[in-house]
Amino acid sequence: MKGLRVVHLVHDYPPEFTGGTERYLSDLVALQKEAGLQVSIICGSELRDDAVAAVDATWRGVEVRRVFRRHDELFGVEFLPRRTMGEVTREVRARAPDLVHLHHWLNLGDEVLAALAPLPAVASFHDAYAGCPRVFFLRPDGFFCGGALPVPVERCVECLEPDDGLPRLRERVVARRERFEREIGRLAAALAPSEYHADLLVRAGVVPREKVRALPLGIARAPQRAVHKSNPGKLRLVTFGHLSRLKGLDLVLEAMRPLAARGGIELHCYGSPLGKETAPLRAAAAGLPVTWHGDYDLDALALAAAELDLALFPSRAHETYSLVLEEAIALGLPVIVSDRGAPPRRIGAVGRDDSSGSFGRAVAVEDSSALRATLAELMDHPERLDAMRRALPAAPHLLADHERALREIYAEAIASGPGARA
């Protein structure tokens, strides 16, 4: 596969923004370059520019072409930014790749694969955007459509109507579904980061079962696990990554407040609260034993992990994989997660009546009282937390294994012919 030309298409990329998908892709292309592939990135942006369509850059030695939407190219049920899609098409064809690897349609356009036919293409489904204009199957009222699949057109219309305001909404929702059916029909493979997300995409009717493949992501490397240093009478909690209500930080603070009166509990936050949530989250933490450590890298967190007891990720989101969970495993930290998405399956907490043999606990999503009860139990029974620590996997999933598997998938996609047809 040396010399294979691959173009990655993604909605955003460092240094403008670094979320889970962008961090994964940045680490992946470094490994692909080491393996001898010729890789380049064409990404979108949250910035708008009516005059400049795209700019060149590099990130970690990889060519990046950042494409800007015009101010009138708005998100919506019909997301077809003509200038942006035209620019992406020209840039891809100028590179004459052997294969296109799509990571998202956001910021690029919902017909970008149709414009690139018949180039062989694979796509990684990092969320549910292809089946949900709100991306996560999560309605503003908190109802999780992922628990009631497939989603009827009428339910989509009801969900979108308060924010849409344009005519023929039902017709446009149906057209969107047909558009993504054609896009996915052009894929040689649809990759999901977990068995859970693969199953959800199939049950939602987004991807045919015969086309989807579960391929765990993994972390770029695992730091040396430090030997845990116990502190009897103290429960030292940690959460890291994107700190927000979506990720459940407010629930952690609510659960902690009555326990803090007992003493013996503290929380360490690594990362920065997202934008407008900074003030309310810090206000919610007022008077609690919370330490805000700011931005972090895994090596820095590894240095602190020996004196931490438990990682908390009670996310409201439909987590399709959870890199922070993988990092907690690498650090030797037992975990508490919500019972939504892939994380409870990763810790083996689905379908169990207890936590025996598991390195984590799953609590009811959006239920701070359930989280509080679990924390209180572990404060009163530290031996149960010790058992969770002993049950941790020996090692996390590694991205190097993911990259090797991707090369095989790329080879199959190219060998299958000049691109799948809708």
VEXTI-561157 format. One line per field, with one value per residue (C-alpha): z negated, y negated, x negated; residue in one letter. Coordinates in Angstrom, 1 decimal, decimal comma, padded with zeros to 4 digits, always signed. Each point is the difference from the previous one (the first is absolute). Layout:
REM residues N
up	Z_...
north	Y_...
east	X_...
res	A_...
//
This chain:
REM residues 422
up	+000,0_+000,0_+002,2_-000,3_+000,4_-002,5_-000,5_-003,3_-000,1_-003,4_-001,3_-001,9_-001,0_-002,2_-000,8_+000,4_-002,0_-001,7_-001,0_-000,2_+003,7_+000,9_-002,6_+001,2_+003,6_-000,8_-001,7_+002,7_+002,9_-001,9_-000,1_+003,6_+001,1_-002,0_+001,9_+003,3_+001,1_+001,7_-002,0_+000,1_-001,8_+001,4_-002,8_-000,7_-002,4_-002,5_+001,5_+003,0_+002,9_+003,0_+001,9_-000,8_+000,7_-001,5_-001,4_-000,2_-003,2_-001,6_-003,3_-001,4_+003,5_+001,8_+002,8_-001,1_+002,3_-002,1_+001,9_-001,2_+000,4_+001,1_-002,5_+001,9_+000,0_-003,1_-001,8_+000,3_+001,1_+003,5_-000,5_+003,5_+000,0_+003,7_-000,1_-002,8_+001,7_+003,3_-001,7_-001,8_+003,3_+001,8_-002,8_-000,2_+003,7_+000,2_-002,4_+002,1_-003,0_+000,1_-002,7_-001,9_-003,8_-001,2_-003,7_+000,1_+002,4_-002,4_+001,4_+003,3_+001,4_+000,0_+003,6_-000,1_+000,9_+002,9_+001,5_-000,4_+001,7_+001,1_-002,3_-002,5_-003,4_-003,6_-002,8_-003,8_-001,8_-003,1_-000,9_+001,4_+002,3_+003,1_-001,7_-002,2_+000,8_-003,7_+000,3_-003,2_+000,2_-003,0_+000,1_-001,8_-002,4_-001,1_+001,7_+001,5_+003,4_+000,0_-002,5_+002,3_+003,5_+002,9_-000,3_+001,9_+002,3_-002,1_-003,1_+001,9_+001,2_-003,5_-001,4_+002,7_+000,5_-002,9_+001,4_+003,8_+001,0_+003,7_+002,2_+001,0_-003,0_+000,3_+003,7_-000,8_-002,8_+002,4_+002,6_-002,5_-000,8_+003,7_+000,5_-002,8_+001,4_+003,3_-001,8_-002,1_+003,1_+001,4_-002,9_+000,3_-003,8_-002,9_-003,1_-003,5_-003,1_-002,1_+000,4_-001,8_+002,6_+002,9_-001,3_-000,6_+003,6_+001,3_-002,2_+001,0_+003,7_+000,7_+001,1_+001,4_-002,3_+002,7_+000,5_-003,6_-001,8_-003,7_-000,4_-003,4_+000,2_-002,8_-001,4_+001,6_-002,8_-003,5_-002,8_-002,7_-002,6_-003,4_-003,1_-001,8_-003,3_-002,3_-002,4_-002,5_-000,8_+003,2_+003,4_+002,6_+003,2_+003,4_+003,2_+003,2_+003,6_+001,0_-003,2_+000,7_-000,9_+003,0_-001,6_-003,4_-002,1_-001,6_-001,1_-001,6_-001,9_-001,1_-001,2_-001,9_-002,0_-002,7_-000,2_-000,5_-003,3_-001,2_+001,1_+001,6_+003,7_+002,6_+003,7_+002,5_+003,4_+003,0_+003,0_+000,4_-000,2_+003,4_+000,7_-001,6_-002,4_-001,9_-002,4_-000,9_-000,5_-002,2_-001,9_-000,5_-001,4_-002,5_-003,6_+001,3_-000,2_+003,7_+001,6_+003,6_+001,6_+003,5_+003,2_-000,2_+002,0_-000,8_-001,3_-002,5_-001,1_-000,4_-002,5_-002,2_+000,5_-002,8_-002,5_+001,6_-000,7_+002,4_+003,4_+000,7_+003,4_-000,5_+003,5_+001,3_+003,6_+002,2_-000,4_+002,9_-001,5_-002,7_+000,3_-003,5_-001,2_+001,9_-001,6_-003,5_+000,7_+001,1_-003,2_-002,2_-001,2_-000,7_+001,5_-000,5_+003,3_+000,9_+001,3_+003,4_+003,1_+000,4_-003,4_-002,2_+002,5_+000,0_-003,8_+000,2_-002,0_+002,4_-001,1_-003,4_-003,3_-001,8_+000,7_-000,8_+002,4_+001,6_-000,2_+000,1_-001,0_+002,2_-001,5_+001,4_+002,5_-001,3_-003,6_-002,5_-002,9_+001,6_+000,4_-003,6_-001,3_+001,9_-001,3_-003,5_+000,3_+001,2_-002,8_-002,6_+001,7_+001,4_+000,5_+002,9_+001,7_-000,5_+001,7_+003,0_+000,3_+000,1_+002,7_+002,4_+003,4_+000,2_+002,8_+002,0_+003,7_+001,9_+003,2_+001,6_+000,2_+001,5_+002,6_+001,1_+000,4_+002,0_+002,5_+000,7_+000,3_+002,4_+002,2_+000,1_+001,0_+002,8_+001,2_+000,1_+003,1_+000,9_-002,9_-001,3_+001,7_-001,7
north	+000,0_-002,3_-003,1_+000,4_-003,4_-000,7_-003,2_-000,4_-002,2_-001,4_-002,8_-001,8_+000,6_-001,4_-002,5_-001,7_+002,7_+003,2_+002,3_+003,8_+000,5_-002,5_+001,4_+003,5_-001,0_-002,0_+003,0_+002,3_-001,9_+000,0_+003,8_+000,2_-002,2_+002,3_+003,0_-001,7_-001,3_-003,4_-001,8_-003,4_-001,7_-002,0_-001,5_-002,4_-002,8_-001,8_-003,3_-001,6_-001,9_-001,4_-000,9_+002,8_+003,5_+001,9_-000,3_+002,3_+001,0_+002,9_+001,7_+002,4_+000,2_+000,9_-002,1_-001,6_-001,9_-001,9_-000,8_-002,9_-000,3_-003,2_-001,8_+001,0_+003,7_+001,0_+003,3_+001,4_+003,1_-000,8_-000,6_-000,4_-002,9_-000,2_-002,0_+002,2_+003,3_-001,3_-001,0_+003,4_+001,8_-002,0_+000,5_+003,7_+000,6_-002,2_+002,5_+003,0_+002,3_+003,8_-000,3_-002,6_+000,5_-002,1_-000,8_-002,4_-001,9_-003,0_-003,2_+001,8_+000,9_+002,9_+001,0_-000,1_+003,7_-000,2_-002,7_+002,1_+003,2_+002,3_-000,4_+002,9_-001,2_+001,1_-001,9_+000,0_-000,7_-001,9_-000,9_+000,3_-003,1_+002,1_+001,0_-003,0_-003,7_-000,6_+002,4_+002,1_+001,3_-002,2_-002,4_-003,4_+001,4_+002,7_+002,9_+002,4_+001,2_+002,6_+002,0_+000,1_+000,9_-000,4_-003,7_-000,7_-003,0_-001,6_+000,1_-001,7_-002,7_-000,6_-000,3_-002,4_-002,2_-002,4_-000,9_+000,3_-002,5_+000,8_+001,5_+003,6_+001,4_+003,6_+000,0_-001,2_+002,5_+002,8_-001,4_-000,1_+003,7_+000,8_-002,1_+001,9_+003,3_-000,9_-001,3_+003,2_+002,1_-001,3_+001,3_+003,1_+000,2_-001,8_+000,0_-000,4_-000,4_+002,6_+002,9_-002,0_-002,9_+002,5_+001,6_-003,4_-001,1_+003,2_-000,1_-003,7_+001,1_-002,3_+002,7_+003,5_+002,7_+001,5_-003,3_-001,0_+001,1_-000,6_-001,2_-001,3_-003,2_+000,3_-002,5_-001,0_+001,4_+001,2_-001,7_+002,0_+000,8_-001,3_+002,1_-001,1_-001,8_+000,4_-002,7_+001,7_-002,1_-002,0_+000,5_-001,9_-000,5_-001,2_-001,0_-001,1_-000,9_-002,4_-001,4_-000,7_+000,8_+002,3_+002,0_-000,1_-002,2_-001,7_+003,4_+000,7_-003,3_+000,7_+003,5_-001,3_-002,8_+002,1_+002,3_-002,8_-000,8_+003,4_-000,9_+002,4_-000,7_-002,3_-000,5_-000,8_-001,5_+000,2_-002,0_-003,2_-000,6_-000,7_-003,8_-001,3_+002,9_-001,1_-002,4_+002,2_+003,1_-001,9_-001,5_+003,5_+001,1_-002,9_+001,3_+003,5_+001,6_-000,4_-000,7_-001,4_+001,1_-001,4_+001,5_+003,3_+002,7_+003,7_-000,1_-002,7_+001,8_+003,2_-001,7_-000,9_+003,3_+001,9_-002,3_+000,2_+002,7_-000,2_-001,6_-001,4_-000,3_-000,1_-001,4_-000,9_+000,4_+003,1_+000,9_+002,1_+001,0_-002,3_-000,6_-001,3_+003,4_+001,6_-002,5_+000,8_+003,7_-001,0_-001,9_+002,8_-001,8_+001,7_-001,9_-001,0_-000,7_-000,6_+002,9_-001,6_+000,9_+002,0_-000,5_+002,2_+002,8_-000,6_+000,5_+003,0_-001,6_+000,8_+002,7_+000,5_-000,2_-000,9_-001,3_+003,2_+000,5_-003,4_-002,9_-002,5_-000,9_-001,3_-002,4_-001,2_-002,8_-003,5_+001,3_-001,7_+001,9_+003,4_-001,4_-001,3_+003,4_+001,8_-002,4_+000,4_+003,7_-000,1_-002,4_+002,4_+003,1_-000,8_+003,7_+000,0_-002,8_+002,1_+002,9_-002,2_-001,1_+003,7_+000,7_-002,7_+001,3_+000,5_-002,6_-002,3_+000,3_-001,5_-002,2_+002,0_+003,0_-002,1_-001,4_+003,4_+001,2_-003,1_+000,8_+003,3_-001,7_-002,5_+002,8_+001,7_-003,2_-000,7_+003,6_+000,0_-002,3_-003,7_-000,8_+001,3_-001,2_-001,3
east	+000,0_-003,0_+000,7_+003,7_+001,6_+002,8_+002,0_+001,8_+003,1_+001,0_+002,1_-002,8_-003,6_-002,7_-001,1_+003,4_+001,8_-001,0_+002,8_+000,0_+000,3_-002,7_-002,4_+000,6_-000,6_-003,1_-001,5_+001,2_-001,6_-003,4_+000,1_+001,1_-003,0_-002,3_+001,5_-000,8_+003,4_+000,3_+002,7_+001,5_+002,9_+002,8_+002,0_+002,8_+000,1_+002,3_-001,2_+001,8_-001,6_+001,9_-003,1_-002,5_+001,1_-003,0_-003,5_-003,0_-001,7_-001,9_+000,5_-002,6_-001,6_+003,3_+001,5_+003,3_+002,4_+002,6_+003,2_+002,3_+003,7_+001,6_+002,1_+003,2_-001,0_+001,9_+000,6_+003,4_+002,0_-001,2_-003,8_-001,3_-002,5_-000,8_-003,2_-001,4_+000,9_-001,5_-003,2_-000,3_+000,6_-002,7_-002,5_+000,6_-000,3_-003,2_-001,6_+001,0_+000,4_+000,3_+002,7_+002,0_+000,7_+002,9_+000,3_+002,9_+002,4_+000,3_-001,6_-000,6_+003,5_+002,4_-000,7_-003,8_-000,4_+002,4_-002,2_-003,1_+001,3_-001,3_-003,0_-000,2_+001,2_+000,4_+001,5_-000,4_+003,3_-001,1_+003,5_+003,6_+000,0_+000,9_+003,2_+000,7_-000,2_-000,7_-003,0_+000,5_+003,6_+000,6_+003,0_-000,1_+002,6_-002,4_+001,7_-002,6_+001,2_-002,7_+002,1_+003,0_-001,2_+000,6_+001,1_+003,3_-000,1_+002,7_-002,1_-002,9_+002,4_+001,3_-003,5_-001,3_+003,1_-000,7_-003,4_+000,5_+002,6_-000,2_+002,9_+000,3_-001,9_+001,3_-000,9_-003,5_-000,5_+000,9_-002,3_-002,8_+000,5_-000,1_-003,1_-001,9_+001,2_-001,7_-003,1_-000,4_+000,7_-003,2_-002,1_-002,1_+000,1_+001,7_-002,1_+001,3_-002,2_+001,9_+002,3_+002,7_-000,2_-000,1_+003,2_+001,7_-000,8_+001,6_+003,1_+000,5_+000,0_-003,0_-002,5_+000,7_-001,3_-002,2_-001,8_-000,8_-003,1_-000,9_-003,6_-001,0_-002,1_-002,6_-002,4_-003,3_-002,1_+000,4_-002,0_-001,6_+002,5_-001,0_+000,5_+003,1_-000,6_+003,0_+001,1_+002,4_+003,0_-000,3_+001,8_-002,0_+002,1_-001,1_+001,7_-001,8_+000,6_+002,8_+001,5_+003,7_+003,6_+000,1_-002,8_+001,8_-002,3_+002,9_+001,3_-003,3_+000,1_+003,6_-000,9_-003,0_+001,7_+001,7_-003,0_-002,5_+001,7_-001,3_-003,5_-002,4_+000,9_-001,6_+000,2_-002,7_+001,0_-002,4_+001,0_+001,9_+003,7_+001,5_+000,6_+003,2_+000,1_-003,1_+001,8_+003,0_-002,2_-002,4_+002,9_+001,5_-003,4_-000,2_-000,7_-000,9_-003,4_-000,6_-003,4_+000,0_-003,3_+000,6_-001,2_-001,9_-001,7_+000,0_-003,6_+000,9_+003,1_-002,0_-002,3_+003,1_+001,9_-001,8_+001,7_+003,5_+002,6_+002,8_+000,8_+003,5_+001,7_+003,8_+000,6_+003,4_-001,3_+000,3_-003,6_-001,0_-003,4_-001,5_-003,7_+000,0_+001,2_-002,9_-002,4_+001,4_-000,8_-003,5_-000,4_+001,2_+003,1_+003,3_+003,0_+003,6_+001,9_+003,6_+002,1_+000,3_-002,1_-003,1_-001,8_+002,2_-000,6_-003,7_-000,1_+002,2_+002,8_+002,9_+002,3_-001,7_+001,7_-003,2_-003,5_-001,9_-002,8_+000,4_-002,4_+002,8_+003,5_+002,8_+002,6_+003,2_-000,5_+000,9_+000,5_-002,3_+001,7_-001,1_-003,5_+000,0_+001,1_-002,8_-002,6_+001,3_-000,2_-003,6_-000,9_+001,5_-001,5_-003,4_-000,6_+002,5_-002,0_-003,1_+001,8_+000,9_-003,7_-001,1_+002,5_-001,4_-001,2_-003,7_-000,2_+002,2_+000,8_-002,8_+000,3_-002,8_+002,2_+002,8_-002,3_-001,2_+003,6_+000,8_-002,6_+001,7_+003,3_-001,5_-001,4_+003,4_+001,7_-002,4_+000,1_+003,8_-000,1_+000,5_+002,3_+003,2_+003,2_+003,1
res	M_K_G_L_R_V_V_H_L_V_H_D_Y_P_P_E_F_T_G_G_T_E_R_Y_L_S_D_L_V_A_L_Q_K_E_A_G_L_Q_V_S_I_I_C_G_S_E_L_R_D_D_A_V_A_A_V_D_A_T_W_R_G_V_E_V_R_R_V_F_R_R_H_D_E_L_F_G_V_E_F_L_P_R_R_T_M_G_E_V_T_R_E_V_R_A_R_A_P_D_L_V_H_L_H_H_W_L_N_L_G_D_E_V_L_A_A_L_A_P_L_P_A_V_A_S_F_H_D_A_Y_A_G_C_P_R_V_F_F_L_R_P_D_G_F_F_C_G_G_A_L_P_V_P_V_E_R_C_V_E_C_L_E_P_D_D_G_L_P_R_L_R_E_R_V_V_A_R_R_E_R_F_E_R_E_I_G_R_L_A_A_A_L_A_P_S_E_Y_H_A_D_L_L_V_R_A_G_V_V_P_R_E_K_V_R_A_L_P_L_G_I_A_R_A_P_Q_R_A_V_H_K_S_N_P_G_K_L_R_L_V_T_F_G_H_L_S_R_L_K_G_L_D_L_V_L_E_A_M_R_P_L_A_A_R_G_G_I_E_L_H_C_Y_G_S_P_L_G_K_E_T_A_P_L_R_A_A_A_A_G_L_P_V_T_W_H_G_D_Y_D_L_D_A_L_A_L_A_A_A_E_L_D_L_A_L_F_P_S_R_A_H_E_T_Y_S_L_V_L_E_E_A_I_A_L_G_L_P_V_I_V_S_D_R_G_A_P_P_R_R_I_G_A_V_G_R_D_D_S_S_G_S_F_G_R_A_V_A_V_E_D_S_S_A_L_R_A_T_L_A_E_L_M_D_H_P_E_R_L_D_A_M_R_R_A_L_P_A_A_P_H_L_L_A_D_H_E_R_A_L_R_E_I_Y_A_E_A_I_A_S_G_P_G_A_R_A
//
